[in-house]
């Protein structure tokens, strides 16, 4: 068989072997809707941002796409412009609010926003 005639067979084998797992696929990190909020507790909590302790070059990814042999061919990532830390911190604060608390997310320096006097500082991750 001539070499040029083998090319379609080779491309078919590569496509089937990769399982469409090549490249990075951004996905939304969603959650189920919370039940109705609990009665307000009149308690203000300051939430510290979650921390992703992985290496800087791995933080954009939340999973790997592998072929049938376990070889990594691509990644699963959070949407561009978002971070896993930010998404998880927001969901954590929303869960506290559903439980009846008033929350604010601490700034990069760990301080509360203006006119927010919390009774406790909730450290969501260290």
C-alpha positions in Angstrom: 0.0 0.0 0.0 1.5 3.4 -0.9 2.4 5.7 2.0 -0.1 8.3 1.0 -2.9 5.8 1.1 -2.0 4.9 4.7 -2.5 8.5 5.9 -6.4 8.3 6.3 -6.0 5.0 8.2 -3.4 6.6 10.5 -5.6 9.7 11.1 -8.6 7.5 11.9 -6.5 5.5 14.4 -5.2 8.7 16.1 -8.8 10.2 16.3 -10.2 7.0 17.8 -7.3 6.6 20.2 -7.5 10.1 21.5 -11.2 9.9 22.3 -11.6 13.6 21.5 -9.6 14.4 24.7 -7.0 16.6 23.1 -6.8 20.3 24.2 -8.3 22.2 27.2 -12.0 22.3 27.7 -13.3 25.1 29.9 -16.4 24.1 31.9 -18.7 25.9 34.3 -18.4 25.0 38.0 -22.0 25.0 39.0 -24.0 24.1 42.1 -27.6 23.2 42.8 -29.8 26.0 44.0 -30.0 26.4 47.8 -33.3 25.8 49.6 -35.1 28.9 51.0 -33.0 30.9 53.3 -33.2 30.4 57.1 -34.3 33.3 59.3 -31.7 35.9 59.6 -29.4 35.6 62.6 -28.3 39.2 62.5 -24.7 37.9 62.5 -22.1 39.3 60.2 -19.3 37.0 59.0 -16.2 37.9 57.1 -15.1 35.1 54.7 -11.5 34.7 53.8 -10.9 33.6 50.2 -10.1 29.9 49.6 -6.4 29.2 48.7 -5.3 26.9 45.9 -2.1 25.4 47.1 -1.1 23.9 43.8 1.7 25.2 41.6 0.8 28.4 39.7 0.8 26.6 36.3 -1.7 24.0 37.5 -4.3 26.3 39.1 -6.3 26.9 35.9 -7.0 23.2 35.6 -9.5 21.2 37.6 -9.0 17.9 35.9 -7.3 16.0 33.1 -8.7 14.3 30.0 -7.1 11.0 29.4 -7.1 8.4 26.6 -7.9 4.7 27.0 -4.3 4.1 28.1 -4.4 6.8 30.9 -2.2 9.2 29.0 -3.1 12.9 29.6 -4.2 14.5 26.3 -5.9 17.6 27.6 -7.3 19.4 30.6 -10.6 20.5 32.1 -10.4 24.2 33.2 -12.5 26.9 34.8 -13.8 29.5 32.4 -11.2 32.2 31.5 -11.2 35.1 33.9 -12.3 33.0 36.8 -10.4 31.1 39.5 -11.3 28.0 41.4 -10.6 29.9 44.6 -13.0 32.7 43.7 -15.8 30.3 42.6 -15.5 28.2 45.8 -15.3 31.2 48.1 -18.5 32.7 46.5 -20.4 29.5 46.9 -19.2 29.1 50.5 -20.4 32.7 51.3 -23.8 32.0 49.6 -24.2 28.8 51.7 -23.6 30.9 54.9 -26.1 33.5 53.7 -28.7 30.7 53.0 -28.1 29.6 56.6 -29.2 33.1 57.7 -25.8 34.9 58.1 -24.8 38.2 56.5 -21.4 37.7 54.8 -18.7 39.7 53.0 -15.6 38.4 51.3 -12.4 39.8 52.7 -10.2 41.8 50.4 -6.7 40.7 49.3 -5.3 42.1 52.5 -7.8 40.2 54.6 -9.8 43.3 55.6 -13.5 43.8 55.6 -15.3 46.1 53.1 -16.2 49.6 54.4 -19.1 49.8 56.8 -19.1 46.0 57.5 -18.3 45.2 61.1 -18.1 41.4 61.4 -18.5 39.5 64.6 -16.3 36.7 63.3 -13.8 36.0 60.6 -14.5 32.7 58.8 -11.3 31.2 57.4 -12.5 29.0 54.5 -9.2 27.4 53.8 -5.6 27.7 54.9 
